[in-house]
């Protein structure tokens, strides 16, 4: 567990630092708000491309080598960034980092889930999420602060250094390959794909909510630094409340189930997202981002636990759930970053943040209908310890 937490802190500290610093660097390089959003979207697109391949990668390279490779792909491009200023060069480096991030996040979620039985998985994921949140507490505001001082070389060096902790954490894992279901003969592939789809169907409600919530995350963390002078303090408030929320939500999920936590958490996240429009009212913005962080942290824990419960306790099921949840997270972040740029250019923050909040509210509706179906109860019931 120690290796997983060290790697989680290093990888997410690097990710959040770059996520906050790169938009300003892109704008300074002449890419504009749309170019800044395109960089984050490229990062997330590369992450999405590699994630379905991660079970195969873990089986071939093993956990230790897979994590070490992901840390190298996350950190090495940061050392090249000071010499890159054109949008194509920045986009290419973002894609390389995205490949590393895709391997890294699936490994973190899947390996952590395997360490805990289903009845205490909410708390285990809560602790993992709290470490991830602590990395964000340091990384996101520091990235903004360094970007505003135009200390980009220092930001990139710190991002490379924290990514090196992923390599350090990888030594806490065995060299052996991760368990994976043996591949069947070529004629069985359609059945395998059908089985995968059947495994995903019970997760569709939580995964849709996860996608919408991370769309809001992509908007808030990419564009708030470009629209609000109090963005460093606001994102710090969001990260601190996310850490506390992940810890508290894990306990509540194990006690009461995932969905009773998920629904109010989405409502809170929606309200916090809309408050991003208050870019010229620092007190309201700080309160809103703290609300956003509290809701967002609980949404992450609840959707992940619901997806894992729907998948069952087999390594194959947990692997499918881990990949699907991470695809939802990264896909939503990329959508928010890509779609938010043009909307910000057209309507400003007063249009961007309320519109994003409205999308999140709409995506909650299908999950509310699912919550009343009899076949959804087995995924919602709290587990006995």
N, C-alpha and C positions, 0 to 999 in steps of 0.2 A: 504493500500500500504506500510506503514511503516513496518508492521510486515513481509511482503514478502521480503522487502529489507534487513532487519536485518537478517532474516533466510538465505537469499541468500548469504550475505557476510560471515556469519559464516560457512555455509556448504561448500562453495567453497574454503574458506581459508583453512579449514581443509583438503579438498580433494587435493588441489594443494600442500600443504606442504608435505603431505604423498606421493603424486605422485612423488615428487622430491627427497625425502629422502629415500624411500624404496628401489630403485634399488641399491644404495650403501650399504645399510644395508644387502640386500640379498647377494650381492657379498661378503661382509665381512663374512657372515655366511657360505660361501662355495657354494652358489647356482650357481654362474657364471652368465654371461649375459643372457643366456637362462632362467635361474631360475628367474632372475629379471624381464624379460619380462613376464614370466608365472604368476607372482604375479599380475601384472596389468591386464593381460588377465583374471585371475580368478575374480578379482574385477569387471571387466566389464561383465563377463559372469553372475555373480550373479545379477548384475544390470539388465541385459536383462531378466533374468528369472522372476523377480518380477514385471517388468513394465507393462505387460499386465493385471496384477491383481490389479493395482492401482485404477481404477474406482470403482471396487467392495470394495476395502479397504476404499476409501474416503466415499462411501455411508454407510458403516457399522460403521466406527469409527469417521467420521467427519474430517474436515480439521485440526482442532487444534490437536487432538490426533494423527492423522496420521503424521503430521509434527514432533510432539514431539517424537514419536516412531522412526522416521527416524534419528533424531538427536542423540538419545540414541544409536542406532545401529552404527552410524558413529563414535561416540566418545568413547564409553566404550572399544572396542577392542584396542584402542590406549594405554590405561592404562595397558593392559596385555602384549603388545609387548616387553617391556624390558626383560621379563622373557622368551620370545620365540626366539629361534635361529635356529630351524630345519625348513627345507622347508615345511613339512606337517603342522606344527603348524602355520607358516606364511601364508600358503595358506588358512587354515581354518579361520584365523582372517580376511584375505582379503575378503573372501566370505561373512562373516557377515557384514563387512563394505559395501560391494557391495549391499547387500539387502537394507541397510539404504539409500545408495546413490540413488538407483533406485526409491524409494518412494519419496525422496527429490526432485529430478530433475523434475519428472513429475508434482509434485505439484506446483513447482515454475513456470514452463512454462504455465501450464493450468490455474492456478489461476490468473496469471498476464494477460494473454490474455483475460480472462473474464472481466477484469476491464476496458478495452478500446474498443471503437467501431472500426470497421475495418479501417476507414479512418485515424485514428491516432494510429493504432496498431504498426506501424513501430517505432514511437518515444517511445511508451511505452516499447516495447521490447528492444529498444536501451538503455533506462535508466536501465532496469533490467540487460541487458548484460554488461553495464558499471560498475555496482556494482559487478557483477561476475568477471569482468576483474580486478577491484581494489583488490578484494580478491586474485586473481592470482598474481598481482604485488607484494603483500606482501608474499604470501604463497610459490610460486615456488622458488624464489631466496633464501628465508630464509631456506627452506628445504635443498637446496643444500649446503648452507653455514654451517648449523649445521651438516650435514652429513660429510662434509670435516673436521670439527673439531672433528668428532666422538662423538658429543653431541646428541646422539640418544634419550636419556631419555628426554632431554629438547624438542626435536622435537616432540616426542610423547605426552608429556604433553601439549604443545601448540596446537597440533591437537585436543586433547580432549577438551581443553578449548574453542577453536573457534567453535567446534561442539556444545557446550552447547548453543551458540547463536541461534541455530536453535530452541531449546526449548523456549528461550526467545521470539523469533519472532513468535512462534506459538500462543502466547497469543493475538496477533493482529487479529486472525481469530476467527470466531464464532464457537461455539460448534456443531452447527447443521451439519448434513451430507451434502456433496456436492450433487448437482443435478445429477441424473443418470436416464437413461431410464429404466423403469420397464422391468424386464425379462419376455418374453413371454412364452407360454406353450412349453413343450419339443418338440412338432412337428414343432415349428417355428424356431428352432435353425439353420437349414441349410440356411433358408432365411436370418437370421440375419448375418451369416457368409458371405453369398454372398453379402449382403448389405455393410458389412465392406470392402470387397475386392473392391466393386465398389467405395466406398469412398476413398480408397487408390490409385486407378489407376491414378487420376489426379496429385497425389503427387509424382509419381515414379521418375520423372526426378530430382526435387529438392532433394528428399531423397537419390538418388544415389550419387549426388554430395556431399551431407552432409556426407555420409558414407566415401567417398574417402577423403574428407578434414579432417575428424577426424582420419582417418588412418594415415595421415601425422602428425596430432597433437600427436597421440600416439607414433609415431616414434621420433618426435622432443623432446617431454618432457620426454620420458623414456630413450633415448639413448644419447642425447646430453650431459647430465651430465657425461656420461661414456667416451666420446670421445674428449671433448674440455675443456681446462683449463679455458677458458673465459665463460663457460656455465652460471654461475650466472648472469653476466652482459648481456649475450645474451638473456636469458629467461626474464630478467627484461625488456629489450628493446622490446621483443615480447609482453609482457603483457601490457606495457604502450601503445604501438601502437594499441593493440586490444581494449583497453578502448576507445581511441579516435575514432577508426574506428567504433565501435558499435554506438556511439553517432551520428557521421556524416552519417553513412549508414542509420540509422533510418529516418533521415530527408529526405535523397535522395529517399528512398523507398516510403515514403508517397507522395512525389512530382512526381516521375517519374515511379514508379512501381518496382517490385522486380527483374525481369530478367535483365533490363539494368544495375542494380548494380551487379548482381550475376556473369555475364560472365567475366567482367574485374577483379572482385575480385578473381575468381578462377585462372586467369592467374598470378596475383600478388602472390597468395599463392604458386603456382607451382614454381615460380622463387625463392621465399624465402625458400622453402623446399630444393631445390637443393643446395642452399648456405650452408646448414648444412655440406656439405663435406669439407668446408674450416676450418677444426678444428684447423689448425696451422696458420691461418691468422686472428687474432682477429678482425681487422677493418672490413674485408669483412664479417666475421661471424656476427658481430653486425649489420651491414647494412642489411644482409640477414634475420636475425631473426626479425628485425624491419619491414621489408617488409612482412615476413610471418605473423606477428601479424596483420598488417593492412589488408591484404587480408583475413585472417582467420576470423577476427571479422566481416567483411562485409558479408562473406559467411554465417556465422551463422545467422545473422539478415535476410538476403535475403531468405535463404532456409526455415526458420521458418515462415516468413510472407507468402511466396508462398504456403506452406503447409496449413496454417490456412485459406488463401483465398480460396483454393480448397475445404476445408472442410465445409465452410459456417459458419454462426454465431450461430448455435444451440449449446447448451452445449455438446450434444453427438458428434457432428462433431468436435468441438474444443478438446474434450477429445481424440478422435481417432487421430487427428493430433498431439496433444501433446505427446501421447504415441509413435506414429510412428516416430516422429522426434527424440525423446530421444533414441529410440532403434537404429536409424541410428547413432546418436552421439556415444553412448556407444559401439555399435557393431564395428564401425570403429576404435575407440580408442583401443578396445581389439585386433582387427586384427593387427593393427600396432604394438602393444606391443608384441604380440605373434610371428608374422612373422618376426619382425625386429631383434630379438635376433640371430637366426641362420644366417640371412643374414649379420649381423654385424660380427659374428664370422668367416664367410667365406670370405667376401670381404672388411671388414672395412668400415669406414664412406664414403669413396670415392665411394663405391657401394651402400650402404644403402640409403643415402639421394637422389641421382639422380634417383634411381629406384623408390622410393616412389613418387617423383615428376612426373615421367612418368606415374604412375598409376593414379594420380590425373588428369593429362591432358587427359588421355584416357576416364575417366569417365565423362568428360565435353561434349564429342561428342554426346551422346544420348540426352542430354538436349538441345544442339544446334539445333538438328533436331526437338525436341518438340517445340522449340521457334517459328518455322515457320508454325506450324499447326494452322488452324483457331480456333479450339476448345480450344487452350491454351490462347487465348487473354483475356478471362475473369479472368484469374488468374494473368495476368501481368499488367493490367491497373491500373494506380494510382487511388486512391480513392479520392473523393471530400470531403473536410472538411466542 
